[in-house]
Amino acid sequence: MALLNSPARRRLLGAALLASAGVAAAQSADAPLRLIVPFTPGTGIDLIARTLGPRLSERLKRPVVVENRAGASGNIGTEAVVRAAPDGSTLLVSVNTLVMNRSLYPQLGFDPVRDLQPIGLTSWGQLILVTHPRTGYKSAADLVAAARQAPGKLNYASPGVGTPHHLSMELFKNTARVFLTHIPYRGTGPAVSDLIGGQVDAMFLPIHVALPQVRSGRLVALGIGSDKRHPLLPDLPTLAEARAGNVNVDMWYGVFAPKGMPASQVAMLNREINDILRSDEVKKAFEGQGMDPATDTPEAFGRLVAQDADRWAALIKAQSIKAE
C-alpha cells in the first residue's frame, strides 16, 4: 500500500497518463480528416472539396479524404456530420440547399442551422435563366410577358423539388407575379435534355452547366439571377436589368463542422481554408466552373447562413412548397 501511495509511484502514473495522452493526440492528428460532400461526385460542391482536400492536407500535415454521401437532398451526408464528434476529424462541404432543407423537411431529426458550426465561406455561384430557341424569347421580360398572357401554360424544369434551381424559379415567379408549372426531374441531366429538346420552356441553371449549351446555340440565356453581371457572360443582363424583377439567387458554398468544436480549432481551420482560397491556382479552378472564390469569418458566415434560412423559409411558406 505504501508503494502505491509513494511519490515515485505517483510520478510513474503521471508519466504513463501523459504518454497515453500523447499517443491519443498523435493518433488524432494522423487520422484522416473527412470532408463530407452530401451530393454526388462532379457537382460544384464536390469540386470545392477536392480542390481544398490536398491543400488542406499539406497544411495540416494529416490525410484529408473526400467522402460523397448523397441522398435525401443532401440530408444524409449533413446528418452524418451533425452526429459526428466535434474533434476536427469530420467537416461538411455544402451549399445553400442546406438551409432550404430546413423548411422543406420540418421533420428532420436535426436543425442544419442550429446543429452545425460554420467554419467559413468558400465561394459564390450564379444561376442563369435559360430557354430553348424555339420559344422565341430573347429576354427574361419576354418570358414574364408570355407567362402573364397564359398563366400556367408555360412550364419549367428543375433537378428536383427543393433544389436551388427549383426555389430560384419560385422566387422569380413570386417576384414577377407570374405562374409557370413546375416539372421536377431526377437530376440535372434529364432536365437539361428535355429543355434542349423543347419539352419544357425554361429553367435556372448554374453558369458552368448552361454555358456550353448557350455558346452552341442549343439554349438561350435570358438573364442572370444576381445583382451583377458575370465575366463569363458579360453581355447577359441581370434579371433586374431585364425588367423581370430584382431577383438575386446567388448560391453560397461553405464548410461546416459538428457543433461544439473548440473555438481555437474553428479559427485555425478558417485561417487555413481562407489562405488556400486566396491562391491564384484555386481561383482559376473555381472561376472555370463559374464560381467566385470568397472568404469570411466563421461569425459572418454564420450570420449569412441564418439570414438565408429565414429568406427561403418565407418563400417556401408563401409558395406552399412541399418536399414531397
C-alpha positions as CSV (number, residue, x, y, z in Angstrom):
1,M,0.0,0.0,0.0
2,A,2.9,2.4,0.9
3,L,4.3,1.7,-2.6
4,L,1.0,2.7,-4.2
5,N,0.9,6.0,-2.4
6,S,4.6,6.8,-2.7
7,P,5.8,9.9,-4.6
8,A,7.7,7.7,-7.0
9,R,4.5,5.7,-7.8
10,R,2.5,8.9,-8.4
11,R,5.3,10.2,-10.7
12,L,5.2,6.9,-12.7
13,L,1.4,7.1,-13.0
14,G,1.6,10.7,-14.1
15,A,4.2,9.9,-16.8
16,A,2.0,7.0,-18.0
17,L,-1.0,9.2,-18.3
18,L,0.9,11.9,-20.2
19,A,2.3,9.3,-22.6
20,S,-1.1,7.9,-23.2
21,A,-2.5,11.3,-23.9
22,G,0.4,12.0,-26.3
23,V,-0.3,8.8,-28.2
24,A,-4.0,9.6,-28.4
25,A,-3.2,13.1,-29.7
26,A,-0.8,11.7,-32.3
27,Q,-3.4,9.2,-33.4
28,S,-6.0,12.0,-33.7
29,A,-3.5,14.1,-35.8
30,D,-2.7,11.2,-38.0
31,A,-6.3,10.1,-38.5
32,P,-7.8,11.2,-41.8
33,L,-9.9,14.4,-41.9
34,R,-13.1,13.5,-43.8
35,L,-14.7,16.2,-46.0
36,I,-18.3,15.0,-46.4
37,V,-19.9,16.1,-49.6
38,P,-23.7,15.4,-49.3
39,F,-24.1,15.1,-53.1
40,T,-22.7,13.0,-56.0
41,P,-19.2,13.4,-57.5
42,G,-18.9,16.0,-60.2
43,T,-21.0,18.7,-58.6
44,G,-19.8,22.1,-57.7
45,I,-19.6,21.2,-54.0
46,D,-17.5,18.1,-54.9
47,L,-15.1,20.3,-56.9
48,I,-14.7,22.6,-53.9
49,A,-14.0,19.6,-51.6
50,R,-11.5,18.0,-54.0
51,T,-9.7,21.3,-54.5
52,L,-9.4,22.1,-50.8
53,G,-8.6,18.5,-49.8
54,P,-5.0,18.0,-50.9
55,R,-4.0,21.6,-50.0
56,L,-5.5,21.3,-46.5
57,S,-3.7,18.0,-46.1
58,E,-0.4,19.7,-46.8
59,R,-1.1,22.5,-44.3
60,L,-2.4,20.3,-41.5
61,K,0.1,17.5,-42.1
62,R,-2.6,14.8,-42.0
63,P,-4.5,12.9,-44.6
64,V,-7.7,14.5,-45.9
65,V,-10.2,12.4,-47.8
66,V,-13.4,13.4,-49.7
67,E,-16.4,11.3,-49.0
68,N,-19.6,11.6,-51.1
69,R,-22.6,10.7,-49.0
70,A,-25.5,11.6,-51.3
71,G,-29.2,11.1,-50.8
72,A,-32.4,12.8,-49.5
73,S,-31.5,16.2,-51.0
74,G,-28.2,16.3,-49.0
75,N,-29.8,15.4,-45.7
76,I,-28.0,12.0,-45.4
77,G,-24.5,13.5,-45.6
78,T,-25.4,16.5,-43.5
79,E,-26.8,14.3,-40.7
80,A,-23.6,12.3,-40.7
81,V,-21.6,15.5,-39.9
82,V,-24.2,16.6,-37.3
83,R,-23.8,13.3,-35.5
84,A,-20.0,13.2,-35.7
85,A,-17.7,14.1,-32.8
86,P,-16.6,17.8,-32.9
87,D,-12.9,16.8,-32.8
88,G,-11.8,18.1,-36.2
89,S,-12.0,14.7,-38.0
90,T,-15.2,15.4,-39.9
91,L,-16.3,18.5,-41.9
92,L,-19.2,19.2,-44.2
93,V,-18.8,21.0,-47.6
94,S,-22.2,22.2,-48.6
95,V,-24.3,24.8,-50.5
96,N,-27.4,26.8,-49.6
97,T,-29.6,23.8,-50.2
98,L,-28.6,23.1,-46.6
99,V,-30.9,25.9,-45.3
100,M,-33.6,25.3,-47.9
101,N,-34.0,21.8,-46.5
102,R,-34.6,23.2,-43.0
103,S,-38.0,24.4,-44.1
104,L,-38.7,21.7,-46.7
105,Y,-38.2,18.9,-44.3
106,P,-39.6,20.1,-40.9
107,Q,-39.5,16.5,-39.5
108,L,-35.7,16.3,-39.8
109,G,-34.1,14.9,-36.6
110,F,-31.7,17.8,-36.7
111,D,-31.5,21.5,-37.4
112,P,-28.9,22.3,-40.1
113,V,-28.5,25.9,-38.8
114,R,-28.5,25.2,-35.1
115,D,-26.6,21.9,-35.1
116,L,-23.6,22.8,-37.3
117,Q,-20.7,25.1,-36.6
118,P,-19.9,27.4,-39.6
119,I,-16.2,27.3,-40.5
120,G,-16.1,29.6,-43.5
121,L,-17.5,30.7,-46.8
122,T,-15.6,29.3,-49.8
123,S,-17.3,30.7,-52.9
124,W,-20.4,32.0,-54.7
125,G,-22.1,30.5,-57.7
126,Q,-24.6,32.1,-60.0
127,L,-27.7,30.7,-61.7
128,I,-28.9,31.9,-65.1
129,L,-32.4,31.7,-66.6
130,V,-32.4,29.8,-69.9
131,T,-34.9,28.7,-72.5
132,H,-34.8,26.8,-75.8
133,P,-34.5,28.7,-79.1
134,R,-38.0,27.7,-80.3
135,T,-39.8,29.7,-77.7
136,G,-38.6,32.9,-79.4
137,Y,-37.9,34.6,-76.1
138,K,-34.9,36.9,-76.2
139,S,-35.0,38.2,-72.6
140,A,-36.5,37.5,-69.2
141,A,-39.0,40.2,-69.8
142,D,-40.3,38.2,-72.8
143,L,-40.8,35.2,-70.6
144,V,-42.7,37.2,-68.0
145,A,-44.9,38.7,-70.6
146,A,-45.8,35.3,-72.1
147,A,-46.5,33.9,-68.6
148,R,-48.8,36.7,-67.8
149,Q,-50.8,36.2,-71.0
150,A,-51.3,32.5,-70.3
151,P,-50.9,31.6,-66.6
152,G,-49.8,28.0,-66.1
153,K,-49.4,27.3,-69.8
154,L,-45.6,27.6,-69.7
155,N,-43.6,25.2,-67.6
156,Y,-40.1,25.0,-66.2
157,A,-37.7,22.2,-65.2
158,S,-35.7,21.5,-62.1
159,P,-33.4,18.6,-61.0
160,G,-36.0,18.0,-58.2
161,V,-38.1,19.6,-55.5
162,G,-36.2,21.8,-53.1
163,T,-33.1,22.3,-55.3
164,P,-31.7,25.8,-55.8
165,H,-32.9,25.6,-59.4
166,H,-36.5,24.9,-58.2
167,L,-36.6,27.5,-55.4
168,S,-34.9,30.1,-57.6
169,M,-37.7,29.9,-60.1
170,E,-40.3,30.0,-57.4
171,L,-38.7,33.2,-56.1
172,F,-38.7,34.6,-59.7
173,K,-42.4,33.7,-60.0
174,N,-43.2,35.3,-56.7
175,T,-41.3,38.5,-57.5
176,A,-42.7,38.8,-61.1
177,R,-46.2,37.6,-60.0
178,V,-46.5,35.0,-62.7
179,F,-47.3,31.3,-62.7
180,L,-45.3,28.6,-64.5
181,T,-45.9,24.9,-64.0
182,H,-43.1,23.1,-62.2
183,I,-41.8,19.9,-63.9
184,P,-39.4,18.2,-61.4
185,Y,-36.8,15.7,-62.7
186,R,-34.5,13.2,-61.1
187,G,-31.3,15.1,-61.7
188,T,-29.9,17.9,-63.9
189,G,-29.0,15.8,-66.9
190,P,-32.6,14.7,-67.9
191,A,-34.0,18.1,-67.1
192,V,-31.5,19.8,-69.4
193,S,-32.0,17.2,-72.1
194,D,-35.8,17.9,-72.2
195,L,-35.2,21.6,-72.1
196,I,-32.9,21.3,-75.1
197,G,-35.5,19.1,-76.8
198,G,-38.2,21.7,-76.2
199,Q,-40.3,19.6,-73.9
200,V,-40.1,22.3,-71.2
201,D,-39.9,26.0,-71.6
202,A,-37.4,27.4,-69.1
203,M,-35.0,26.6,-66.3
204,F,-32.5,28.1,-63.9
205,L,-29.0,26.5,-64.4
206,P,-25.6,27.1,-62.9
207,I,-23.4,29.0,-65.3
208,H,-20.9,26.2,-65.8
209,V,-23.7,23.8,-66.8
210,A,-25.5,26.3,-69.1
211,L,-22.5,27.9,-70.8
212,P,-21.6,25.2,-73.3
213,Q,-25.3,24.9,-74.4
214,V,-25.7,28.7,-74.7
215,R,-22.5,29.0,-76.7
216,S,-23.6,26.2,-79.0
217,G,-27.0,27.8,-79.6
218,R,-28.9,25.0,-78.1
219,L,-30.1,27.2,-75.2
220,V,-30.8,30.9,-75.0
221,A,-29.7,32.8,-71.8
222,L,-32.4,35.3,-70.7
223,G,-30.9,36.8,-67.6
224,I,-28.6,36.1,-64.6
225,G,-30.1,35.8,-61.1
226,S,-27.6,38.0,-59.4
227,D,-27.1,41.7,-58.6
228,K,-24.3,42.0,-61.1
229,R,-23.2,40.5,-64.4
230,H,-20.7,37.7,-64.7
231,P,-17.4,37.8,-66.5
232,L,-18.1,34.5,-68.3
233,L,-21.3,36.1,-69.8
234,P,-20.6,39.9,-69.7
235,D,-23.4,40.7,-72.2
236,L,-26.1,38.9,-70.2
237,P,-28.2,41.3,-68.1
238,T,-29.2,40.7,-64.6
239,L,-32.9,39.9,-64.1
240,A,-33.4,43.4,-62.7
241,E,-31.7,44.9,-65.7
242,A,-34.0,42.8,-67.9
243,R,-37.0,44.3,-66.0
244,A,-38.1,40.9,-64.8
245,G,-37.8,41.6,-61.0
246,N,-35.0,42.2,-58.6
247,V,-34.2,38.5,-58.1
248,N,-30.8,37.5,-56.5
249,V,-30.5,33.8,-56.3
250,D,-26.7,33.6,-55.8
251,M,-25.7,30.3,-54.2
252,W,-23.2,30.3,-51.4
253,Y,-20.8,27.4,-50.7
254,G,-19.1,26.8,-47.4
255,V,-17.5,24.5,-44.8
256,F,-19.2,23.4,-41.5
257,A,-18.2,21.3,-38.5
258,P,-20.3,19.5,-35.9
259,K,-21.5,21.8,-33.2
260,G,-19.2,22.0,-30.2
261,M,-15.8,22.3,-32.0
262,P,-13.4,24.3,-29.8
263,A,-13.2,28.0,-30.9
264,S,-9.4,27.7,-31.4
265,Q,-9.8,24.8,-33.9
266,V,-12.6,26.7,-35.7
267,A,-10.3,29.7,-36.1
268,M,-7.4,27.6,-37.3
269,L,-9.5,25.8,-39.9
270,N,-11.0,29.1,-41.1
271,R,-7.5,30.7,-41.4
272,E,-6.0,27.7,-43.4
273,I,-9.0,27.4,-45.7
274,N,-9.0,31.2,-46.4
275,D,-5.3,31.1,-47.3
276,I,-6.0,28.3,-49.7
277,L,-8.9,30.2,-51.3
278,R,-6.7,33.2,-51.9
279,S,-4.2,31.3,-54.1
280,D,-4.3,32.0,-57.9
281,E,-4.4,28.3,-58.6
282,V,-7.6,27.8,-56.7
283,K,-9.2,31.0,-58.1
284,K,-8.5,29.7,-61.6
285,A,-10.0,26.3,-60.8
286,F,-13.2,27.8,-59.3
287,E,-13.7,30.5,-61.9
288,G,-13.5,27.9,-64.7
289,Q,-16.6,26.4,-63.2
290,G,-18.4,29.7,-62.8
291,M,-17.8,30.0,-59.1
292,D,-16.2,33.0,-57.5
293,P,-13.9,32.3,-54.5
294,A,-14.8,34.1,-51.3
295,T,-13.7,34.2,-47.7
296,D,-15.3,35.2,-44.5
297,T,-15.0,34.8,-40.7
298,P,-17.0,32.0,-39.0
299,E,-19.2,34.5,-37.3
300,A,-20.0,36.5,-40.5
301,F,-20.6,33.2,-42.4
302,G,-22.9,32.1,-39.7
303,R,-25.0,35.3,-40.0
304,L,-25.3,34.8,-43.7
305,V,-26.5,31.2,-43.3
306,A,-29.1,32.2,-40.7
307,Q,-30.4,35.1,-42.8
308,D,-30.6,32.9,-45.9
309,A,-32.5,30.3,-43.9
310,D,-35.1,32.9,-43.0
311,R,-35.4,34.2,-46.6
312,W,-36.0,30.7,-48.1
313,A,-38.4,29.8,-45.2
314,A,-40.5,32.8,-46.1
315,L,-40.6,31.8,-49.8
316,I,-41.4,28.2,-49.1
317,K,-44.3,29.3,-46.9
318,A,-45.6,31.9,-49.3
319,Q,-45.5,29.4,-52.3
320,S,-46.7,26.5,-50.2
321,I,-43.8,24.3,-51.4
322,K,-43.7,20.7,-50.2
323,A,-40.7,18.4,-50.4
324,E,-42.9,15.5,-51.4
